[in-house]
Amino acid sequence: MEKHLIYLFLMVGLLFSCNENKKVLTKVDQKISVNDYNNESEAYELLKTQCYICHSVTSASHDEIIAPPMAAIKMRYSRTYRTKESFVEAVSNWAIDPKLENGLMRGAIKQFNVMPKQAFKKEDLKKIASYMYENELEVPDWFAEHEKEMHGNRGGMGKNK
C-alpha cells in the first residue's frame, strides 16, 4: 500500500510539472503571436484611417478616386526601392513632405496633383510603409483593368503607346 502511495504522488507530481511547463510555453508563444498581430493590426488601422480616406479601395471606378490606390504606390515604390529599409524611408519621406520634384508617380501627380502636406507622425508613416512592404494590399475592383490599359505589360512605367 505504501508503494502505491509513493507511485501515486510521483505520478501526480510528474503530471503537474509537465502541465506547468506546457502552460509556460503556451503563454510565451501566445505573447509573441499576440504582439506581432497587434503591431500589424495597428499599422493596418493607420493605413485605413490615414491613407484609405483619399487612396480608396472601395471606389467604383478610376474616375471616382482622388488619389492613386495604395497598391499602385506600393508597386511603383517597390521597383525603385527594393529593400524594406529604403522603401519605408522613401514612402515615409514622401508622405511627410510631398514635393513635385520628389514624386515618383508622374502620371498620378499629373492627374491628381501633388499630395497635400498632412500632419502625420513619422513613426506612424513608418509603420504604414512597413505594413505596405510586407503585405499584399487591397485593390479596387477596376484596378487590374486600369493597369493593363495604362501600362500594358510594362508594370506601371507610363502609357504603352
CORHU-V593537 format. One record per backbone hydrogen bond with DSSP energy under -1.0 kcal/mol. NH is the residue of the N-H (numbers start at 0). CO is the residue of the C=O. If there is no record, write none. Layout:
BEGIN
nh = {NH NH}
co = {CO CO}
END
This chain:
BEGIN
nh = {4 5 6 7 8 9 10 11 12 13 14 15 16 17 18 19 20 21 22 23 24 25 26 27 28 29 30 31 32 33 34 35 36 37 38 39 40 41 42 43 44 45 46 47 48 49 50 51 53 54 55 63 72 73 74 75 76 77 79 80 86 87 88 89 90 91 92 93 94 95 96 101 102 105 108 109 110 111 112 119 124 125 126 127 128 129 130 131 132 133 134 142 145 146 147 148 149 150 151 153 160}
co = {0 1 2 3 4 5 6 7 8 9 10 11 12 13 14 15 16 17 18 19 20 21 22 23 24 25 26 27 28 29 30 31 32 33 34 35 36 37 38 39 40 41 42 43 44 45 46 46 50 50 53 60 68 69 70 71 72 73 75 76 82 83 84 85 86 87 88 89 90 91 92 98 99 103 104 105 106 107 108 117 120 121 122 123 124 125 126 127 128 129 130 139 141 142 143 144 145 146 147 150 158}
END
